[in-house]
Amino acid sequence: MSDFQQQKNVHYFPGHMAKALNALGPMVKGSDLIVEICDARAPFSTRNPMLSSLIGQKPHLLVLSKMDKADPLITQAWLETFAKQGLIAFTSDLKHEKVINVLLKMSVPLVEKKRAKEARLGMKKQPLRLLILGIPNVGKSTFINNLAGKKAARVANRPGVTRAEQWIKVSSDFILLDTPGILPMNYPTREEAVRLALLGSIKEEVLPIDDLALTLLEFLKVNYPSSLKERYGLEDIALLNEKEIYSAICQKRGYLLPGGAYDESKAAQSLIKDFQENALGKISLERP
């Protein structure tokens, strides 16, 4: 067993995240509605418990992003679980579906007190001040761009792109505040850290690539064996160990070292890339 596999938790807390966390209190207080984004493939691991404590009793919506990459049956189970917990949650393919109408509808019961106060004071309806929260690479900037209908916030498929708070006027209905993705200071289990690395929420180089691939492979063998069979042309997945599966990937892809030996490290990288690019199908890493 590697040193990584023996670790109880993993520490990863860049300086800009600590600064942003300290500044969140006043932003939460000054917002009308908190919109938290998590990844539909791992809705537990991609929610920061530190954010939940900051949100407190503020009106709160949870968006499960990247639904096009997640197992739809598992996603539905998560939505039902959150509903039982009293949390309003919905899912959306942020790259292909407009979410503004859904957001308008779902925000109505959450901002009744604000609207009642405006009516009592004889004020016209004011734009809702939305605070967009989430850990890195869960789709916050994509969500904002979807609402704004333009490239209002920078988007990149890597953690740490948004480094400072940005107020963005979307329409007469919404003013958004984007924030840098904020991770917990550590993760209580190895499994959570691995999921976040596989999803790109923490940099892959923080964790050993071979251990990441091995954990993913073991998970797929149990939960999505057909994805390995179809992608790599494998039979009897349950009877193959990881070395045999890596050898099959190397043979299929031509990953050879000088002398003709299989390049298992390259096979491991290929497996992770196939997962991240959805080449293995719709896969969820967590169940409620």
C-alpha positions in Angstrom: 0.0 0.0 0.0 1.3 3.4 -0.9 1.8 6.3 1.6 -1.1 8.0 -0.1 -3.4 5.1 0.5 -2.6 5.1 4.1 -3.4 8.8 4.6 -6.5 9.6 6.6 -6.9 13.0 5.0 -5.5 15.2 2.4 -4.6 18.9 2.9 -5.0 21.4 0.0 -5.9 25.0 0.8 -4.3 27.6 -1.5 -3.9 31.1 -0.1 -6.5 32.8 -2.3 -9.1 30.4 -0.9 -8.4 31.2 2.7 -8.7 34.9 1.9 -11.9 34.4 0.0 -13.4 32.4 2.9 -12.6 35.2 5.4 -14.4 37.7 3.1 -17.5 35.6 2.6 -19.4 36.5 5.8 -20.4 40.1 4.7 -21.2 38.8 1.2 -23.6 36.2 2.5 -25.2 38.8 4.7 -25.7 41.2 1.8 -27.2 38.7 -0.6 -30.8 37.7 -1.1 -30.3 34.2 -2.3 -27.4 31.8 -2.1 -26.9 29.6 -5.2 -24.6 26.7 -4.4 -23.1 24.7 -7.3 -22.0 21.1 -7.0 -21.1 18.3 -9.4 -23.9 15.9 -10.1 -21.3 13.0 -10.3 -20.3 13.5 -6.6 -22.8 15.9 -4.9 -21.5 15.0 -1.4 -17.8 15.4 -2.0 -18.2 18.6 -4.1 -20.1 20.4 -1.4 -18.0 22.3 1.1 -19.3 21.9 4.7 -17.6 25.2 5.6 -19.9 26.9 3.1 -23.0 25.4 4.7 -22.1 26.8 8.1 -21.6 30.2 6.5 -24.9 30.1 4.6 -26.9 29.4 7.8 -30.6 30.3 7.4 -30.1 32.3 4.2 -32.4 31.3 1.3 -30.5 28.6 -0.5 -30.7 26.8 -3.8 -28.5 23.8 -4.8 -27.6 23.2 -8.5 -26.3 19.8 -9.5 -24.2 20.7 -12.6 -22.7 18.5 -15.3 -25.8 16.3 -15.4 -24.9 15.2 -18.9 -21.9 13.4 -17.4 -23.7 11.8 -14.5 -25.7 8.6 -14.2 -29.3 9.9 -14.5 -30.8 7.4 -12.1 -28.3 8.3 -9.4 -28.8 12.0 -10.0 -32.6 11.5 -9.4 -31.9 9.7 -6.2 -29.7 12.6 -5.0 -32.5 15.1 -5.8 -35.0 13.1 -3.8 -32.5 12.9 -0.9 -32.0 16.6 -0.9 -35.8 17.2 -1.0 -36.2 15.1 2.1 -33.6 17.2 3.8 -35.6 20.3 3.0 -33.1 21.7 0.5 -34.4 22.9 -2.9 -32.2 21.4 -5.5 -32.3 21.0 -9.3 -30.1 19.8 -12.0 -29.2 21.2 -15.4 -27.0 20.8 -18.4 -25.5 24.3 -18.1 -23.8 24.1 -21.5 -27.0 23.4 -23.5 -30.0 24.5 -21.4 -31.1 28.0 -20.3 -31.5 28.1 -16.5 -32.9 31.6 -16.0 -36.5 30.6 -16.1 -36.0 27.7 -13.7 -34.1 29.9 -11.4 -36.8 32.6 -11.5 -39.5 29.9 -10.7 -37.6 28.3 -7.9 -36.5 31.5 -6.2 -40.1 32.8 -5.7 -40.9 30.9 -2.5 -37.4 31.6 -1.1 -37.6 35.4 -1.4 -41.2 35.9 -0.2 -40.1 38.0 2.8 -38.0 40.3 0.6 -40.9 40.8 -1.8 -43.4 41.4 1.0 -41.1 44.0 2.6 -40.7 45.8 -0.8 -44.5 45.9 -1.2 -45.0 47.2 2.4 -42.6 50.0 1.7 -44.1 50.8 -1.6 -41.0 49.9 -3.5 -40.9 48.4 -7.0 -39.5 44.9 -7.2 -35.7 45.0 -6.9 -33.2 42.7 -8.6 -32.3 39.7 -6.5 -28.7 39.7 -5.3 -27.4 36.2 -5.8 -24.2 34.9 -4.3 -22.8 32.0 -6.4 -20.8 29.5 -4.3 -19.0 26.3 -4.9 -15.7 24.5 -4.8 -13.4 24.8 -7.9 -14.4 23.4 -11.3 -18.0 22.5 -10.5 -19.4 24.9 -13.1 -19.9 28.2 -11.3 -18.6 30.3 -14.2 -20.6 28.2 -16.7 -23.7 28.8 -14.6 -23.1 32.6 -14.7 -22.4 32.7 -18.4 -25.6 30.6 -19.0 -27.7 33.2 -17.1 -25.9 36.2 -18.7 -26.0 34.8 -22.2 -22.4 35.8 -22.7 -18.9 35.2 -21.4 -19.5 37.2 -18.2 -17.0 35.1 -16.2 -13.9 33.4 -17.2 -14.3 29.6 -17.7 -11.5 27.0 -17.8 -11.5 23.3 -17.1 -9.1 23.6 -14.2 -9.3 24.7 -10.6 -8.5 28.2 -9.4 -9.5 30.3 -12.5 -11.8 32.7 -10.5 -9.5 34.4 -8.0 -11.4 37.6 -7.0 -15.1 38.5 -6.4 -17.0 39.8 -9.4 -20.4 41.5 -9.4 -22.2 40.8 -12.6 -25.6 42.3 -13.7 -27.5 39.6 -15.6 -30.9 41.2 -16.1 -33.5 43.3 -14.4 -34.2 40.2 -12.2 -30.7 39.2 -11.0 -27.4 40.6 -10.0 -24.8 37.9 -9.4 -21.7 37.8 -7.2 -19.2 35.2 -8.4 -16.6 34.0 -5.9 -13.4 31.9 -6.1 -14.0 28.2 -5.5 -13.3 27.4 -1.9 -12.2 24.0 -0.7 -12.2 22.6 2.9 -8.9 22.7 4.6 -8.7 19.0 4.5 -10.9 16.0 3.5 -11.8 13.5 6.2 -11.4 10.5 3.9 -9.1 9.4 1.1 -12.1 8.6 -1.0 -13.4 12.2 -1.0 -10.0 13.6 -2.0 -9.7 11.1 -4.9 -13.1 12.0 -6.2 -12.2 15.7 -6.2 -9.0 15.0 -8.1 -10.8 12.8 -10.7 -13.3 15.6 -11.2 -10.7 18.3 -11.5 -11.6 20.2 -8.3 -8.1 19.8 -6.9 -5.0 19.5 -9.1 -4.2 16.0 -10.1 -0.5 16.5 -9.2 -1.5 16.8 -5.6 -2.2 13.1 -5.6 -0.4 10.2 -7.2 -1.8 9.5 -10.6 -1.4 5.7 -10.4 -3.4 5.6 -7.1 -6.1 7.8 -8.7 -6.4 5.5 -11.7 -6.4 2.3 -9.6 -9.2 3.6 -7.4 -11.2 4.6 -10.4 -10.6 1.2 -12.0 -11.7 -0.7 -8.9 -14.9 1.5 -8.7 -15.7 0.9 -12.4 -15.2 -2.8 -12.2 -17.9 -3.0 -9.4 -20.3 -0.3 -10.5 -19.9 0.2 -14.3 -18.2 -2.9 -15.7 -19.9 -2.4 -19.1 -18.1 0.9 -19.5 -14.7 -0.8 -19.4 -15.9 -3.6 -21.7 -17.3 -1.3 -24.3 -14.5 1.3 -24.3 -11.6 -1.2 -24.3 -13.1 -4.3 -25.7 -12.7 -6.4 -22.6 -14.5 -9.5 -21.6 -15.0 -11.1 -18.1 -14.1 -7.8 -16.3 -14.6 -9.4 -12.9 -11.9 -12.0 -13.6 -9.3 -9.5 -14.6 -6.9 -7.7 -12.2 -5.7 -4.1 -12.8 -2.5 -5.2 -14.4 -4.4 -7.3 -17.0 -6.8 -4.4 -17.7 -3.9 -2.0 -18.1 -2.2 -4.4 -20.4 -5.3 -4.6 -22.5 -5.5 -0.8 -22.7 -1.9 -0.6 -23.7 -2.4 -3.3 -26.4 -5.4 -1.5 -27.8 -3.8 2.0 -27.7 -0.2 1.0 -28.6 1.3 2.2 -25.3 4.7 0.6 -25.3 7.9 1.4 -23.6 11.3 0.9 -25.3 11.9 -2.8 -25.5 8.2 -3.6 -26.0 6.9 -3.6 -22.4 3.5 -2.1 -21.7 3.5 1.5 -20.5 1.0 1.0 -17.6 1.5 4.6 -16.4 0.3 5.9 -19.7 -2.7 3.5 -19.5 -3.5 4.9 -16.1 -3.5 8.4 -17.5 -5.6 7.4 -20.4 -8.2 5.8 -18.1 -8.6 9.0 -16.1 -8.8 11.1 -19.3 -11.5 8.9 -20.7 -13.5 9.3 -17.5 -13.1 13.1 -17.5 -14.0 13.4 -21.1 -17.1 11.2 -20.7 -15.7 8.5 -23.1 -16.7 5.8 -20.5 -20.3 6.9 -20.5 -22.5 8.6 -17.8 -20.9 7.8 -14.4 -21.6 8.9 -10.9 -18.9 8.5 -8.3 -21.3 8.7 -5.3 -24.7 7.4 -4.3 -26.8 9.0 -1.6 
